[in-house]
Amino acid sequence: MTATHGVREQIGEAIGGWWAPMIATVARLRHARMFHPDGIVCRGRLEVVVGTRYEALARRLGPQVLARLSGALFRGERRLPDVLGIALRFSAGNEPTAIATTGDQDLLFATIRSPLAMLTAPFTTRTHDFLANPYYAVSPFAIAGDERVELRLTPIDPPVFDGARADRLRAAVEIGHAKLALELRPVHGADWFHVATVALERDVTAEIDQDALEFDPFQTGAGIVPVGVIHAIRRAAYRASQLGRGGDRAQWSVRTSATSASLASNTK
């Protein structure tokens, strides 16, 4: 399934293209992603809920998942306003790896309920505990039949631990209680459908090269395709972040400028 490319997507790509040089500069200076520079990486499984109208879609994601849980602005943990994120990579075949393969599906969530809440989200996020917040995909997706849906993750009966955020999560994983409901609802719909459960089973942070780990919202092997302005902005923004973190500086400068110009021209 290919991404929709209407007027909204063209506007978003142009905005992302204009921001790309700045994003690449920040990524280069901090030697990491502009947002979500590092995090805790876990492997887990997807447990499909039987009988929902979206059961077939959930099964296409595959049984295995790689997850990164992170703060958006800071490395490690600081008791400052921030947004938390969960990035998921699903694979229908072998265990998903740091580098996506054909058929993988990436889904990215943050403690931002909607684009209108981006500025207030750092002040409403419970930054002390990953499992104390719902996570939203922020903008809609197209699925089979061109239906538009929204996605979110909701922690299921999260345990209560003391200590740092990372220690709380690892303790929950250790006892098998780091679980989140993957929920879906039609755009403008009222009811959320619990379509699957993401169960985090093992902390593999030490085994994963975080510099190589890249999640891409346009990795759509299961046919869940991002649409709309916000997602389209991400296309150039993610590419700029990747370029800024590595490669020859001259090549980076030329490529980000070219990307900006090319994407901006799509709206003319």
C-alpha positions, 0 to 999 in steps of 0.5 A: 500500500503506497502513501497518499499524496494529496495537497495536505501531504504536499504542504507537510513535505514542504514544511519538513523540507524547510525545517530540514537544514535546521534539524540536520544541524541540531542532530550533527551538533548533539551527535544524536537525533534531534528528538529521542536521542536515546532510550531503553530498547526491549523485545517483545511479542504482539498478542492479537485480540480475537474477534474485533473488526481489525483482527486481520490488520493486527495479525498482519503486524506479525508476532514480534516487536522491537520497542524503544522507549525514550524522552524526546528532549534529553538524554537519560532522565531529568526531572524537567518537562518533556514528552515521552515516546514509544517507537515500535517495529513489528516483523512478520518474519524473523526478530525485528532488527535495528535496521528495518527489512522488507515487510516490517511496520514501524509505528511511532507514539508520543505523549501528545494527544493531538497536534494542538497539544504539542506545546502543552504535552511536556507539562502534562506528561508524567515523566517519572514513569513510562507506564504512567501515560497513554501514547498517541500516534498524533495523526491519522493512518490509511488502512485497507479500503482507504479507511482513516484511523487513529492509533494509541497505546494504553498501559495495562494494569501498570505496576507501581515501583520506586526509583528512576524511570528506567529502573521502573520500566526494567522492573515491570519487564522483569515481572512480565507486567510491561504491557500496553494495549494497541488501540484503534478507532476510525477518524471522528469515531468515538470508540477505541478498539483494543486490537492487540497487546504489546508485551515487552519481555526483555531489555536488550538495550545493551545489545542494540546499536542505538546509532544504527537504530532508526524508526521510520513512520513510512516503513509500512509493511503491514499496510498501515500508511501515515497520511496528513500534514504532520506525518508528511512533515516527518518524511524530510525531518527524519531524513535530515536527522539521519543525514545530520548524525553522520556522513561528510559535512559537505554532502550533508549540506548539499543533500539537505538543501536539495531536499528542502528545495525539492519538497518545497517545489511539490506545492507549486 
